[in-house]
Amino acid sequence: MSQALQMFNTVGADQFSRMVCEIAPYFSTITPTLVDLRPQRAEARIPFRKEITNHLGCVHAIALCNAAELVGGIMTDVSLPAGTRWIPSGMTVAYLAKAKTDLTAISDGSAIDWSVPGEKVVPVEIFDTTGKKVFTAQITMNVKSLDS
């Protein structure tokens, strides 16, 4: 079991989310709470706050990207076999609708072969409180052996 997953299971969602934001402070701008974390899946709640809105009163595009990188990255981390590492190398996004409520960001890696190193395209979807999909991302993760 990965260190991150072990910590999530030990300290719980709220404390783990705060720890992630201490390690990578930029994530704190969206005040996320990781509510589900397991191999091949991560889910976070992002509260709607004026501080992350744009001039139209919607969640800013970069705040959505920040949420996507959080769930895509942490899901990748807990899905990889021991002896590997990862780093994002690209992201393609689609803004589907105005985000004007609290949000749920989900990364589902169940279709990805995690057993071999290489580029992995990690999907992320973000939904508003009505269940409407407002954003998608495809994050390319460069997965390498610790030996390389």
C-alpha positions in Angstrom: 0.0 0.0 0.0 1.3 3.4 -0.9 2.3 5.8 1.9 -0.3 8.3 0.8 -3.1 5.7 0.9 -1.9 4.5 4.3 -1.9 8.0 5.6 -5.4 8.7 4.2 -6.7 5.6 5.9 -5.0 6.4 9.1 -5.7 10.1 9.7 -9.0 10.5 7.7 -10.1 12.7 4.9 -10.0 16.1 6.6 -6.5 15.8 8.1 -5.1 14.1 5.0 -6.5 16.9 2.8 -4.8 19.5 5.0 -1.5 17.6 4.9 -1.6 17.5 1.0 -2.1 21.3 1.0 0.9 21.7 3.3 3.1 19.6 1.0 1.8 21.3 -2.1 0.5 24.7 -0.9 -1.1 25.8 -4.2 -3.8 23.2 -3.7 -4.9 25.1 -0.6 -6.3 27.8 -2.9 -9.3 25.6 -3.7 -9.7 24.3 -0.1 -10.2 20.7 -1.2 -11.4 17.7 0.9 -10.4 14.3 -0.5 -13.4 12.2 0.3 -12.5 9.0 -1.4 -9.0 7.6 -2.1 -8.1 4.2 -3.3 -6.1 2.6 -6.1 -7.6 3.7 -9.4 -10.0 6.3 -7.8 -9.8 9.7 -6.1 -12.7 12.1 -5.3 -12.5 15.5 -3.8 -15.0 18.1 -2.9 -14.3 21.8 -3.7 -16.4 24.4 -2.0 -17.7 27.3 -4.0 -16.0 30.5 -2.7 -15.7 34.0 -4.1 -11.9 33.7 -3.8 -11.8 31.2 -6.7 -14.3 32.9 -9.0 -13.7 34.9 -12.2 -15.3 38.1 -13.4 -18.5 36.1 -14.4 -19.0 34.8 -10.9 -18.0 31.2 -11.9 -15.2 29.0 -10.6 -12.1 30.2 -12.4 -10.6 28.0 -15.1 -7.3 27.5 -13.3 -9.1 26.6 -10.1 -10.8 23.8 -12.1 -7.4 22.7 -13.5 -6.0 22.8 -9.9 -8.7 20.4 -8.7 -8.1 18.1 -11.7 -4.4 17.9 -11.0 -5.0 17.2 -7.3 -7.3 14.2 -7.9 -5.5 13.0 -11.0 -2.1 13.2 -9.2 -3.1 11.6 -5.9 -5.0 8.8 -7.7 -1.9 8.1 -9.8 0.2 8.1 -6.7 -1.9 5.4 -4.9 -2.3 3.3 -8.1 1.3 2.9 -9.1 3.3 -0.3 -8.2 6.2 0.1 -5.7 9.4 1.2 -7.3 7.9 3.8 -9.7 7.4 7.6 -9.7 5.3 10.0 -11.7 5.1 13.6 -12.9 2.5 15.3 -15.0 3.7 16.2 -18.4 0.6 17.7 -20.0 -3.1 18.4 -19.6 -5.9 18.8 -22.1 -9.1 20.3 -20.7 -12.6 21.1 -21.7 -14.8 23.7 -20.0 -18.3 22.4 -20.5 -20.5 24.7 -18.4 -20.3 27.5 -15.9 -19.4 26.2 -12.4 -21.4 28.2 -9.9 -21.8 25.7 -7.0 -19.7 23.4 -4.8 -17.9 20.9 -7.0 -16.9 17.2 -7.0 -13.8 16.2 -8.9 -13.3 12.5 -9.7 -10.4 10.7 -11.3 -11.1 7.1 -12.3 -8.0 5.2 -13.4 -9.7 1.8 -13.7 -9.1 1.6 -17.5 -5.3 2.3 -17.1 -2.6 -0.4 -17.1 -0.6 0.7 -14.1 1.7 -2.4 -14.2 4.2 -0.9 -16.7 6.0 2.4 -16.9 5.3 4.9 -19.6 2.8 7.7 -20.4 -0.6 7.3 -18.8 -3.5 9.5 -19.7 -5.5 10.1 -16.5 -9.1 11.2 -16.9 -10.8 13.7 -14.5 -14.4 14.9 -14.5 -15.8 17.7 -12.4 -19.5 18.0 -11.5 -21.6 20.6 -9.9 -24.1 19.9 -7.1 -26.9 19.1 -9.6 -24.7 16.4 -11.1 -24.0 18.4 -14.3 -20.5 17.8 -15.7 -18.8 21.2 -15.9 -15.2 20.2 -16.8 -13.1 17.4 -18.0 -9.3 16.9 -18.2 -7.0 14.4 -19.7 -3.7 14.5 -17.7 -0.6 12.9 -19.2 1.4 11.3 -16.4 5.0 10.3 -17.1 5.5 7.1 -15.1 9.1 5.8 -14.6 10.9 3.2 -12.7 12.9 4.6 -9.8 15.9 3.1 -11.5 15.6 5.3 -14.5 
